[in-house]
């Protein structure tokens, strides 16, 4: 047996450019030495896997020709990279050229139309849908406006994926994705989606490799974040002085001038009780008001203040207290935005102008917008923040548990460069830890990364419809769809579960079957040349192109012949640490077959139940030849790694 | 569906003598509960089916307080008429429950469950949080920590994570025993908030989708790929998945057609419940099942005894009643819990609908409920009794009901871990379950 293994290794070594080896040093079967350093081809793979959304055919050659250092440097300066492909993509999406004020206007029109329809349908007790149709027919401009607002999220998801797949400025796209996750907002909450295009285009993208303090400030003032984390409606408690009035000033009934007209009827008599209020005696009125005022008294919203420190800068152990959260919230009152123009606006009338103590710093009374800026200065430059941000970056680029030496060293760079993101990323990706055996292929791809890397692997064209983006959602990571502000996890164990694996496998098969709208294997540069080769050469070609050029011999064997050689010889099902054979039904891999699935059964059972029409979640595929090899490779465990 | 069907076999004799079997359960089986084991007549584990009505369902038109005069003055055109012999199909009246409360007429399938003593409505229950945001309120109800946005996992996942760690629990030894991959199943495209967390759960849109979409030999090859190469978190997840698929294939839940004349609506919700029943019958170790249904956010034209809300309630109750019927004997081991993130305004608004409110209502359905009673403390609907002058006021924290159900039905321990920050476990229980 051992002889066979050595021979097959030798054969494999000539067929693939990189050596076929185990991926953990646990029980090496080959005689190749395990070193901590990566071989040149491995370094190229590492750099492509981490600084891009996955290698395209020909990328490895380009990096080799330029030299890794030069290539990294080029990616660190996206402004130096010509990107006609991305420019063309951007021009296809209306959302990128639409000012947010137009989006707000369209939304206003849509709301107005809905109100009109409600009135009419309530009055005539007509069918609401018919009333809407009539109203829209009368007003094509309104119809267009409504269509735009409804498609906002789908467009933005499609655009983000298309750019991630097709842009030449790959590191920039990786960083945009990183920051949109770090400063995560949820498209499904209220009006957040109206501000998303602006968030992506104007807030995050221009600053993804700039200074952290700039990025933090732009996010803090963005309508998307101000709305999502409720700071837009946070107002000084009525016991505190604002820049608009003295404390203890009589609260006038029914007034809403103090705060933007957001968040419902707090501070006013509810419509249902207005008639009662009008008919009430003065004493009764006073009672009703007291009750309403008791609710209105507390206007402070701590949500953003807490997440600013816990999630965006210091981290949960960063050394702030609940009192700090409250004081920061007070300092940020008045940070809101104009509903028509969707621009940041400081409202002095609701800004808490009292004295504060924040993270040990004393803030005197009477200050305005500069208070919030000072808070951002403090948190952005705190050592805990340097550590927190660097840890997250290192987790993203190196491994789930990055080495302390790396984090300490590059956190230092972060601090010394005044939070320069480019410098910090450079520190990380040029470190020995980055190019180490432990870090090599050590990260598990997120669903977004699975889809993007598969599309890049087969040279897919951008999909201008939302369909491919919906596949990312089906794999568990809807774009801008993370409900909680902590963003998607960046650890392998968070993404690996029973349902997830199944979906990824089915996805891989569907790509190979051409079920994705813009991914055709025929357009894959290697398709024609590999198609005419024998199976084992096809496998080697696919391994080299899509699986980093390295798989275990057993894996290669399965791809070639469908048999697991270890099983066939009655050994353990898994060749590494002897992952136990779980039960006798795994014998079927060696010989027996489970009962054939009835092809029509699924349709029958599904009758009356809406089926997903998404690629990979519809008809089963039957792949043969080269597409089969590709499908197996894209669903393989190795493809889940980067 | 007679309650006698749900008797534990040992209690059968006593039950026919008219003794309340839950009394029996407390004494004879109390020993078992103290020892941490949970027995059941059918010898299988317990299942909790959690159903979330997303969008803030209008509790006042669901469990109708027809005995409240204010209800009719506040809802001149959308109130459900008082139970009346003159109820007609075009204007049906409330189905009386106890002389004060009634059910919306579209919930007529629930009346049979009420009569059998297995349906327990709970009223004026909900979240102490003031939020009226769907997003936040659902977050709080699923995370089980109202007004705390820092919680990353859901309370059902925390239950799964801590079960088996109570002092004397033997039934599920988290360390050593092979737990079923189908311990927690959600009939949703992604893992819902309520099941998010470290304990493994499965989310699937349908049983038919839980398969590798290719022919057998290719599926075999893929499996081979996951059983070769290095053991790591990816291979482990793959291995578990193939295990789960094998279990599902062997158990073949799709083979179980609806029994006992149960007729599931063709809606997504109805079909999800049908599949939950299949999973239960297939004995795959299902302990927690979750499904949700939307369409409850009735701001405009909600209708009274007929209309928008009535149509939703029709599908809702028919689906659940079909589930109960289909399960038959197995309902001895199953409890169904329905919930919604908050209720709606007591007054109707200017568009024939209602706006976001506060307290809501729930249904607990199972053999162990204290039936023939609407649980909770009714605060009344007079203007001064309303929350903020507009909503049904809250008298029971939702965690009280959730923790009672989790403890009494599933044997959950460590309530402080399942509901961190909640101190009302046990002392605030309404006694919805016996």
Interface residues (C-beta under 8 A of the other chain):
Chain A: X22 X23 X24 X26 X118 X121 X122 X128 X186 X188 X189 X190 X264 X269 X270 X271 X272 X273 X276 X288 X291 X292 X295 X303 X306 X307 X310 X444 X473 X474 X476 X478 X483 X484 X485 X486 X492 X493 X496 X497 X498 X499 X500 X501 X502 X505 X506 X509 X510 X551 X552 X554 X555 X557 X558 X559 X562 X563 X564 X566 X567 X573 X574 X575 X576 X577 X579 X582 X583 X585 X586 X588 X589 X593 X594 X596 X597 X601 X602 X605 X606 X608 X609 X610 X612 X616 X617 X618 X619 X620 X621 X622 X623 X628 X631 X632 X635 X636 X637 X638 X640 X641
Chain B: X74 X130 X132 X133 X135 X139 X149 X150 X152 X181 X189 X190 X191 X193 X200 X201 X202 X203 X204 X205 X206 X207 X208 X209 X210 X211 X212 X213 X214 X215 X216 X217 X218 X220 X221 X222 X223 X224 X225 X226 X227 X228 X229 X230 X231 X232 X233 X234 X235 X236 X237 X238 X239 X240 X241 X242 X243 X244 X245 X246 X249 X250 X254 X266 X268 X271 X300 X301 X345 X346 X347 X349 X350 X351 X352 X356 X383 X388 X389 X390
